[in-house]
Amino acid sequence: MREKRLNQADLALWRAFTAEIRPLFGHQRPPAPPAPAAAPAPEPPAQRAIAPAALKPAKPLPPPEIRVGEVPGGLDRKRWQALRRGDMRAERTLDLHGRRVAEAHLVFRAFLHRAAAEGVRTVTVVTGKGPQPEGGILQRELPHWLNDPDMRPLVLGAAHPHPTNSGAVNLLLRRRRTNGTAKR
């Protein structure tokens, strides 16, 4: 195994740290290594123009994908179980029974944006079970709608209120941010 050696900066830091420490009886402080010869200062590189795109801050990462029935990150276990069991009372309910997919999608988007703007925390969306065993088209499309780029920042978690009720989904919406802090 190769012996690791400290570089000059680390040695200088170690010497400064141990300068006031008294050696044990019978031991002496090791001699200081000779100071290295001063190297000529390197010339600064030529200044070049930085593109304006390089100065822009990086975009924040999008929120994680929403999956119905899976525990989302950032949600405590007690709140998740209450949402999953249906113990959290929905402040608003949207019933999409009998609507066509395009109409249901528009109504759902408007409903969720309005609820988030009003500070609502929990909503229930009723899609209906549809023909079994594969379920209805609205039930299959809802997870895709939740993961639209403009919807993901609104929703924190999604769960069926009861294991046998796949025709309804409880949604926990994120708190609105005001001046960088969550509104309580």
C-alpha positions in Angstrom: 0.0 0.0 0.0 1.3 3.4 -1.0 2.0 5.9 1.8 -0.1 9.1 1.4 1.7 12.4 1.9 0.1 15.7 2.7 0.5 18.6 0.2 2.0 21.9 1.3 -1.3 23.5 2.0 -2.4 20.7 4.3 0.9 20.7 6.1 0.7 24.4 6.7 -2.9 24.0 8.1 -1.7 21.1 10.3 1.2 23.1 11.7 -1.1 26.1 12.5 -3.5 23.7 14.3 -0.8 22.0 16.3 1.3 25.1 17.1 0.0 25.5 20.6 -0.1 21.8 21.5 2.6 20.7 23.9 4.2 17.4 23.0 4.1 14.4 25.5 6.9 14.0 28.0 9.9 12.5 26.2 8.7 13.4 22.7 9.6 16.4 20.5 7.8 18.2 17.9 8.9 17.0 14.4 11.0 19.5 12.5 9.3 21.8 10.1 9.9 20.9 6.4 11.8 23.3 4.3 9.7 26.0 2.6 9.4 25.3 -1.1 10.9 27.8 -3.6 8.4 30.4 -4.7 7.1 29.5 -8.1 6.6 32.3 -10.6 3.0 33.6 -10.7 1.1 32.2 -13.6 -0.2 34.7 -16.1 -4.0 35.2 -15.9 -5.8 33.7 -18.9 -7.2 36.0 -21.5 -10.6 37.3 -20.7 -13.3 36.2 -23.1 -16.9 37.1 -23.4 -19.3 34.9 -21.5 -22.5 34.1 -23.4 -25.7 35.5 -21.8 -27.2 32.0 -21.7 -24.4 30.8 -19.4 -25.3 33.5 -16.8 -28.9 32.4 -16.4 -29.6 30.3 -13.2 -30.5 26.7 -13.7 -34.2 25.8 -13.7 -35.4 24.0 -10.6 -36.1 20.3 -11.1 -39.8 19.4 -11.7 -41.7 17.8 -8.8 -41.6 13.9 -8.8 -44.1 11.9 -10.8 -47.4 11.4 -9.1 -48.6 7.8 -8.9 -52.0 7.0 -7.5 -51.6 4.8 -4.4 -47.9 5.3 -3.9 -46.4 7.3 -1.0 -44.9 10.6 -2.4 -41.7 12.0 -1.0 -42.1 14.9 1.4 -45.3 13.5 3.0 -45.3 12.1 6.5 -46.7 8.7 7.2 -49.6 9.9 9.3 -50.9 12.3 6.6 -50.4 9.6 3.9 -52.4 7.0 5.8 -55.2 9.5 6.4 -55.3 10.4 2.7 -55.2 6.7 1.7 -57.9 5.6 4.1 -60.2 8.5 3.2 -59.9 10.0 6.7 -59.0 13.4 5.3 -62.3 15.1 4.4 -62.3 16.5 0.9 -62.9 20.2 0.8 -64.1 20.0 -2.9 -65.4 17.1 -5.1 -65.4 16.8 -8.8 -67.6 14.2 -10.5 -66.6 13.4 -14.0 -69.2 10.7 -14.6 -70.7 10.8 -18.1 -68.2 13.2 -19.6 -66.1 12.6 -22.7 -62.3 12.5 -22.2 -61.5 15.9 -23.8 -64.3 17.7 -21.8 -63.3 15.9 -18.6 -59.7 16.9 -19.0 -60.6 20.6 -19.4 -63.0 20.5 -16.5 -60.4 18.7 -14.3 -57.6 21.2 -15.1 -59.8 24.2 -14.4 -61.1 22.6 -11.1 -57.6 21.8 -9.8 -56.2 25.2 -10.7 -59.1 26.9 -9.0 -58.8 24.8 -5.9 -55.1 25.4 -5.7 -55.6 29.2 -6.1 -58.2 29.2 -3.3 -55.8 27.3 -0.9 -57.8 24.1 -0.8 -55.7 21.1 0.5 -57.8 18.0 -0.3 -60.1 17.3 -3.2 -61.8 14.1 -4.4 -62.1 13.4 -8.1 -64.7 10.8 -9.1 -64.0 9.1 -12.4 -66.3 6.1 -12.0 -65.1 2.5 -12.2 -66.0 1.9 -15.9 -66.2 -1.5 -17.4 -64.3 -4.1 -15.4 -61.6 -5.5 -15.3 -59.5 -2.8 -17.0 -61.6 0.2 -15.7 -62.9 3.2 -17.6 -61.0 5.6 -19.8 -61.2 8.5 -17.3 -59.8 6.2 -14.6 -56.9 5.3 -16.9 -56.3 8.9 -18.0 -56.3 10.6 -14.6 -52.7 9.6 -13.7 -51.5 11.1 -17.0 -53.4 14.3 -16.3 -51.9 14.5 -12.9 -48.4 14.4 -14.4 -48.9 17.2 -17.0 -46.2 19.8 -16.5 -48.6 22.4 -15.3 -50.4 20.0 -12.9 -47.5 18.3 -11.1 -46.5 21.4 -9.1 -50.1 21.5 -7.7 -50.5 17.9 -6.4 -48.5 16.4 -3.6 -50.1 12.9 -3.4 -53.0 10.8 -4.8 -54.7 7.8 -3.3 -58.0 5.8 -3.6 -60.1 6.5 -0.5 -60.8 2.8 -0.1 -59.0 -0.3 -1.5 -62.2 -1.4 -3.2 -63.1 2.0 -4.6 -61.0 2.5 -7.6 -63.6 5.0 -9.1 -62.5 7.9 -6.9 -59.2 9.5 -6.1 -58.3 11.7 -3.2 -55.7 14.4 -4.0 -53.6 16.2 -1.5 -52.6 19.6 -3.0 -49.4 21.4 -2.2 -49.6 24.5 0.0 -49.4 27.8 -1.9 -46.1 29.6 -1.6 -46.1 33.2 -0.7 -42.8 35.1 -0.6 -40.8 31.9 -0.5 -42.6 30.4 2.5 -45.5 28.0 2.8 -48.9 29.5 3.7 -50.2 28.0 6.9 
